[in-house]
């Protein structure tokens, strides 16, 4: 997978940059609600309206970058899939007849269809979505720390606790069931 992404460096970089823009605009548009509501509480409607309009503008940037991200991601995945299909076809074309006939035709059909669909859905798309989720996490922690650094720390602690607590109970349950003879 890495070799194909490196062959398409520019397209991969465009997808990552659009993901960066999408996640940054999303967090910024959400974060702008705080000063807007502060202005509303103070009774300053013009400042409230200004902040809300800026937030709407960032929401527009978010929507545009989300659209661009999805379009560019699908283009990149299609380019890579076509390239992989071409390589498979070249390998089959250059193989001798006895090697090709060792396998059933359905194996080759599977390579061209379901195996590549698995790679597209569970490989490239998941990779770029994970990168986007990581960026969203970083931007959200930055946003929280701008309000107060303690919010970011508490959020990280609660997240770690939510991730580790079920695993701890699962191991304790497993050892308990083994001790009473249930498996």
C-alpha positions as CSV (number, residue, x, y, z in Angstrom):
1,X,0.0,0.0,0.0
2,X,2.9,2.3,0.9
3,X,4.4,1.9,-2.6
4,X,1.2,3.0,-4.3
5,X,0.8,6.0,-2.1
6,X,4.4,7.0,-2.8
7,X,3.8,6.7,-6.5
8,X,0.9,9.2,-6.1
9,X,2.6,11.6,-3.7
10,X,0.9,14.8,-4.9
11,X,-2.6,13.2,-4.9
12,X,-2.1,11.7,-1.5
13,X,-0.8,15.1,-0.2
14,X,-3.9,16.8,-1.6
15,X,-6.2,14.4,0.2
16,X,-4.3,14.9,3.5
17,X,-4.3,18.7,3.1
18,X,-8.1,18.7,2.3
19,X,-8.6,16.5,5.4
20,X,-6.5,19.0,7.4
21,X,-8.6,21.9,6.1
22,X,-11.9,20.0,6.7
23,X,-11.0,19.1,10.3
24,X,-9.6,22.5,11.2
25,X,-12.6,24.3,9.7
26,X,-15.0,22.0,11.6
27,X,-13.3,22.6,15.0
28,X,-12.9,26.4,14.4
29,X,-16.6,26.8,13.4
30,X,-17.6,24.9,16.6
31,X,-15.2,26.9,18.8
32,X,-16.5,30.2,17.5
33,X,-19.8,29.5,19.4
34,X,-18.1,30.4,22.7
35,X,-17.3,34.0,21.9
36,X,-20.6,34.4,20.1
37,X,-22.6,33.2,23.1
38,X,-20.5,35.4,25.5
39,X,-21.4,38.4,23.4
40,X,-25.1,37.3,23.5
41,X,-24.9,37.1,27.3
42,X,-23.4,40.6,27.4
43,X,-26.3,41.8,25.2
44,X,-24.0,42.8,22.3
45,X,-26.0,41.5,19.4
46,X,-23.8,42.9,16.7
47,X,-20.7,41.1,18.0
48,X,-22.8,37.9,18.4
49,X,-24.0,38.2,14.8
50,X,-20.4,38.8,13.6
51,X,-19.1,35.7,15.4
52,X,-22.0,33.6,14.1
53,X,-21.4,34.8,10.5
54,X,-17.7,34.0,10.8
55,X,-18.7,30.6,12.1
56,X,-21.0,30.1,9.2
57,X,-18.2,31.0,6.8
58,X,-16.0,28.4,8.4
59,X,-18.9,25.9,8.1
60,X,-18.9,26.7,4.4
61,X,-15.1,26.0,4.3
62,X,-15.8,22.8,6.1
63,X,-18.4,21.7,3.6
64,X,-16.4,22.6,0.6
65,X,-13.3,20.9,1.9
66,X,-15.4,17.8,2.9
67,X,-16.7,17.6,-0.7
68,X,-13.2,18.1,-2.1
69,X,-11.8,15.5,0.2
70,X,-14.3,12.9,-0.8
71,X,-13.9,13.6,-4.5
72,X,-10.0,13.6,-4.3
73,X,-10.0,10.5,-2.1
74,X,-12.2,8.6,-4.6
75,X,-10.1,9.7,-7.5
76,X,-6.9,8.6,-5.7
77,X,-8.4,5.2,-4.8
78,X,-9.6,4.7,-8.4
79,X,-6.1,5.6,-9.8
80,X,-4.5,3.1,-7.5
81,X,-7.0,0.4,-8.2
82,X,-6.5,0.8,-11.9
83,X,-2.8,0.6,-11.4
84,X,-3.1,-2.6,-9.3
85,X,-5.4,-4.1,-11.9
86,X,-2.9,-3.3,-14.6
87,X,-0.1,-4.9,-12.7
88,X,-2.2,-8.1,-12.1
89,X,-3.1,-8.2,-15.7
90,X,0.6,-7.8,-16.7
91,X,1.7,-10.6,-14.4
92,X,-1.0,-12.9,-15.8
93,X,-0.1,-11.9,-19.4
94,X,3.6,-12.5,-18.9
95,X,3.1,-15.9,-17.1
96,X,3.4,-19.0,-19.1
97,X,0.3,-21.0,-19.9
98,X,0.8,-23.8,-17.4
99,X,1.2,-21.4,-14.5
100,X,-2.0,-19.5,-15.5
101,X,-4.0,-22.7,-15.9
102,X,-3.0,-24.0,-12.4
103,X,-5.6,-21.7,-10.9
104,X,-9.3,-21.6,-11.7
105,X,-10.6,-18.5,-13.6
106,X,-12.6,-17.6,-10.5
107,X,-9.4,-16.9,-8.6
108,X,-8.3,-14.3,-11.2
109,X,-11.8,-12.8,-11.2
110,X,-11.6,-12.6,-7.4
111,X,-8.3,-10.7,-7.6
112,X,-9.8,-8.2,-10.0
113,X,-13.1,-7.6,-8.1
114,X,-13.6,-8.6,-4.4
115,X,-9.9,-8.5,-3.4
116,X,-9.4,-5.0,-4.8
117,X,-12.7,-3.9,-3.3
118,X,-11.5,-5.1,0.1
119,X,-8.3,-3.1,-0.4
120,X,-10.2,0.0,-1.5
121,X,-12.7,-0.1,1.4
122,X,-10.6,-1.5,4.2
123,X,-7.2,-0.2,3.1
124,X,-6.9,3.2,1.5
125,X,-10.2,4.7,2.7
126,X,-9.6,3.5,6.3
127,X,-6.0,4.9,6.2
128,X,-7.1,8.4,5.2
129,X,-10.1,8.4,7.6
130,X,-7.7,7.4,10.4
131,X,-5.4,10.3,9.5
132,X,-8.4,12.6,9.5
133,X,-9.6,11.3,12.9
134,X,-6.1,11.9,14.3
135,X,-6.2,15.5,13.0
136,X,-9.6,16.0,14.5
137,X,-8.4,14.8,17.9
138,X,-5.4,17.1,17.8
139,X,-7.5,20.1,16.8
140,X,-10.1,19.3,19.4
141,X,-7.4,19.1,22.2
142,X,-6.0,22.4,21.0
143,X,-9.4,24.0,21.1
144,X,-10.1,22.7,24.6
145,X,-6.7,23.9,25.8
146,X,-7.4,27.4,24.5
147,X,-10.4,27.5,26.9
148,X,-8.5,26.0,29.7
149,X,-5.5,23.6,29.8
150,X,-7.3,21.5,32.4
151,X,-10.1,20.6,30.0
152,X,-7.7,19.0,27.6
153,X,-6.0,17.0,30.4
154,X,-9.3,15.8,31.8
155,X,-10.5,14.9,28.4
156,X,-7.4,12.8,27.7
157,X,-7.7,11.1,31.1
158,X,-11.4,10.3,30.6
159,X,-10.7,8.9,27.1
160,X,-7.9,6.7,28.4
161,X,-10.1,5.5,31.2
162,X,-12.9,4.7,28.7
163,X,-10.6,2.7,26.5
164,X,-8.8,0.8,29.3
165,X,-11.6,0.1,31.7
166,X,-13.5,-2.4,29.5
167,X,-10.3,-4.2,28.7
168,X,-9.6,-4.5,32.5
169,X,-13.0,-5.9,33.2
170,X,-12.7,-8.2,30.2
171,X,-9.5,-9.7,31.6
172,X,-11.0,-10.0,35.1
173,X,-14.1,-11.7,33.7
174,X,-12.0,-14.1,31.7
175,X,-9.9,-15.2,34.7
176,X,-13.1,-15.4,36.8
177,X,-14.8,-17.7,34.3
178,X,-11.7,-19.9,34.0
179,X,-11.5,-20.2,37.8
180,X,-15.1,-21.5,38.0
181,X,-14.7,-23.8,35.1
182,X,-16.8,-22.0,32.4
183,X,-15.2,-21.4,29.1
